[in-house]
Amino acid sequence: LACAAPFGRVSPLSFAAPFGRAGLAGRPSGVLSLGMSGALGLREAEEDEDSLPTPAPKFEQSIYAVSTAPGMGGIAVIRVSGPDSLSSLARMSKAGAKAPKPRYATLRTLLDPESGDTLDQALVLFFPGPKSFTGEDVLELHVHGGIAIVNSVMAVLSASPGLRLATRGEFTRRAYQNGRMDLLEAEALNDLIHAETAGQQKQAMRQMSGEHRRLYQKWRTDVLRCIAHINAFIDYGDSDGLEEDEVLTPVREDARKVSRQIEKHLADGRRGEAIRAGLRCSLVGPPNAGKSSLLNILAARDAAIVSAVPGTTRDIVQVRLDLGGLPVTVDDTAGLRVTPGDEIESEGMKRSAASWTAADIRVLVLDGSVLAEALDEPRAVVELLGDMTAAAEKEAQESFEDDEAGFGQPRAGNWRWSQDISETDIFEDEDGDGRDVQKGHLIVVLNKQDLSSGDAVSHGKIAERLKPELAASLHRDADDLSVRWISCATREGIDELLAELSQAVGQATAVADDAPLITRARHRELLRRCNASLRRFVTSEFPVDVQAEDLAIALDSLGSIYGDVDVEEMLDVVFRDFCIGK
């Protein structure tokens, strides 16, 4: 979404961008499906009272596309949207056939208009605009899902006058442009389509319900009221004998309240984005400790090669899992040893440290069968991991500082020269906004319990002895890590480890209250921009008309989140709150 439009202009939507152009949140364009069936487009059957009052643009061309997944299936849904929806059906129907009754499934024999051959017997549904998913006349053809059937119907539609194949996401784009949904709902619809787990589904449905929009609309209304008061003072303050502080003091207090609420909203630990994109778990440890065996157990398949030869894994092997109802990508990494055998192994170790640094959940796998005799080797590996992690973090910090070196510097023609770089510093975590790499959940797994001498009591003593040493080497508090024994060969302790991993996923995404979570970097950036503008306004010593520009930027930022930016709204508030025409 290109949402950096200046104040007073609606930010454009890039759902229909062709391949090669930027799409949502840096992902390839076309992240929305070509269409949605009426069963998922809940606005087909009833008018949405909360729909935006956007005037419906008239699209001359109708569009069509297959809304169901490609390939062979029992049913395929082909959707047509636009003024020629019914005429396209008439071309495939017998002469004199009646139009289907709106919102009723009708059995219809589809014919090839050129040859007269029967294409299929289909269920036909017609949704007249504006009470449809796109806000236009919508036709849905529920045909049998054979490839030949779908292709033949699509060929007839392609030859129909006024129709063209829809671009990616164009049905949703028309729904937005026709006021059937806002940008937040469009993004939530995309998230719902791509949801892999129950947690992602729940978050997407919550955003589709309008909860996020109502929160941002409330803040925008508060900022709009501040602008209205300042504009009224600029235009009529002299004639009414008002002092500047009489107006600015309460307005600044209102802006400060909104800023505090936004800061609290931003201090969510990026949990919403973690739920949407998934968490990352890294398995790290010395060679032959059992990392690949553990990955295969978690994946319930042979995802990684397991061998008695040390150093089998040279690169990162990733598996996507559902843990605790949320998606988790588990990294099986190259083994760590103090003296790598060659350059390839050394590069693999660097990637292991990078995976460990970026992970939300970290699992250090050690060979428990050798711990009863000596701790020197595992201690050296852990110290090496601590050093490599520190080096990776330092490199990431320096890279970020280089990228941001010019940010916030004075630039000709840009009045925002006073913007503070700390407002967008992703490493700043004073309010919990950043993802501190040192705060990821840490589990130490002592594998090969079946090969270790001793009983449960001696194993417990080894774990207690290891805990403070591991914590010190990894620069963590001993209370921040757990140590548990498992056996990948006998699966002893695996159920308990899975339970702890699921608990760690829940803790990483849990929230203290029931407030909606920020789900995309686009929303976070706009909220940061809004908050930065409000904070500049609160402390500004510029003339009042210049200060008003900060509020205008804050207003634009909030409106850009859900696609509602309208200069005329300010006039409505001015006339409602002040007696201008006295």
Secondary structure, 3 states (H helix, E strand, C coil): CCCCCCCCCCCCCCCCCCCCCECHHHCECCCCCCCCCCCCCHHHCCCCCCCCCCCCCCCCCEEEEECCCCCCEEEEEEEEECCCHHHHHHHCCCCCCCCCCCCCCEEEEEECCCCCCEEEEEEEEEECCCCCCCCCCEEEEEEEECHHHHHHHHHHHHCCCCEEECCCCHHHHHHHHCCCCCHHHHHHHHHHHCCCCHHHHHHHHHHHCCHHHHHHHHHHHHHHHHHHHHHHHHHHHHHHCCCHHHHHHHHHHHHHHHHHHHHHHHCCCCHHHHHHHCEEEEEECCCCCCHHHHHHHHHCCCCCCCCCCCCCCCCCEEEEEEECCEEEEEEECCCCCCCCCCHHHHHHHHHHHHHHHHCCEEEEEEEHHHCCCCCHHHHHHHHHHHHHHHHHHHHHHHHHHHHCCCCCCCECCEHHHHCCHHHHCCCCCCCCCCCCHHHCEEEEEEECHHHCCCCHHHHHHHHHHHHHHHHHHCCCCHHHEEEEECECCCCECHHHHHHHHHHHHHHHHCCCCCCCCCCCHHHHHHHHHHHHHHHHHHHCCCCHHHHHHHHHHHHHHHHHHHCCCCCHHHHHHHHHHCCCCC
